[in-house]
Amino acid sequence: MPSCFPAPRGGSGTESGFCHRVMLDKRSTVSLFGDDISPIMLDVEFQTKDRLRFRMYDPSQERFEVPLSIDAPGVAAEDANYDVEFSFDSSHFQVKRKSTGTVLWDSPLVDLFFSNQYLQITTAVPSTSVYGFGEQEHVSFKHNMDFVTYGMFSRDQPPTPLANLYGVHPFYMCVEDDSNAHGVLLLNSNAQDVSLSPNPSLTFRTIGGILDFYVFLGPTPENVIQQYTEVSRKCLGHVGQCLGRSSIGAGLAAGKSAKAWSHRSYAVTADVVRKDEQQKKIL
């Protein structure tokens, strides 16, 4: 993994060819959630020319992180397809697409909450064409940005509009006004939700761990998914389900899947098995 090396940076942190590190001190006011953590560290890693990682964590005490090892060779800032900008006082953090200047991630860090059991960060998004955030039964492919909140906490229940389901995929894709696309993954396995606002903006909340984000530059939707699955080709079981680029399964894997919801008794299950055996179906 890339690591940050101390070097002068005008008072707002340290940097190397492929990493920025900034220490953030909490504002004087106390949050409503208690156990505020300060200072926190913000590391920004230039992992590939089309992939950026930034993470916010407690530098004084280890907190749970999803144990996923991801290859990250690192690139120099001038070779990346994105720019990272901090305000002079480190109160604002932006990620921009170099080719167009479009701001992909735009967080006012003064609105950041980092408590022991409550973490929250907000970002503006460049358009209202936002997709993703599973596993939910969404009412439309493109999300409604009118103050909608999606809970992400695995639950075994029948599909219901806007209800959380079997897996958790805290990933979204945004199609920008010029038809370029980018994606963002929050790598966190705690209970969480995200709120969509018409600004347009997104607010992420979780009750533990750290804030660990990956930004994928695309620029096409297909490129975004390729870059996302490159990261998630290792099993993201800790997040909710396994992702990545699976190979074609064996023929015997094409068997019948029997849902448990309709099996209200042993007799019903036995009857299903008997009929499948008669039709020589693979169970």
Summary of the structure (lengths in Angstrom):
residues: 283
radius of gyration: 21.5
end to end distance: 43.4
largest distance: 76.2
contacts: 809
relative contact order: 0.14
helix: 12%
strand: 36%
